[in-house]
Amino acid sequence: MSLFNTLYQPVPDSIINKARAIKLLICDVDGVFSDGRIYLGNQGEELKAFHTRDGYGVKALRQAGIEVAVITGRNSAIVQQRMTALTVPFIYQGQENKLAAFADLRQQLQLTPEQIAYIGDDLPDWAVMQHCGLSVAVKDAHPYLRQHADYITTMAGGFGAVRELCDLILISQQHFGLFDGSSS
């Protein structure tokens, strides 16, 4: 087995080959785009922190022609606002059954499972991850996901894990460094 040197860690050729086929990246939100913590204020407001590097990665993927979607179990105006700002066209919130959203995306985009990557952090994500061509767990994901995922990021959720996966896909498809976008 030979290893492909990425910016983050050496990656087996088998993972690079899986990443080459990706046309859609699906992301969970809490624990992936954020660190998983939810801040609640006295007036009921909900706050989350998002990393700008993840945003840049998403925009770079979109510019390279790779679609991006989020599927999350929670409903949050903050998520809608952030994903809209990143021009993510497929935002599925309040999804207790993530497989239904996954099936809808596959049908809309006419993709095979091998053309889809999913990044998650906890057990509800496994239902979709096991049906994707490239399943990814963030560094601080639940141990079950880390044991079964194709790839584990070196970065934790909310701290650049999404960007790491975006870079891996872009590197594998020879699109890395071609995006010169503005704010993320």
Buried (B, 14 or more C-beta within 10 A) or exposed (E): EEEBEBEBEEBBEEBBEBBEBBBBBBBBBBBBBBBBEEEEEEEEEBEBEBBEBBBBBBBBBBBBEBBBBBBBBBEBEBBBEBBEBBEBEBBBBEBEEBEBBBEBBBEEBEBEBEBBBBBBBBEBBBBBBEBBBBBBBBBBBBEEBBEEBBBBBEBBBBBBBBBBBBBBBBBBBEBBEEBEEEEB
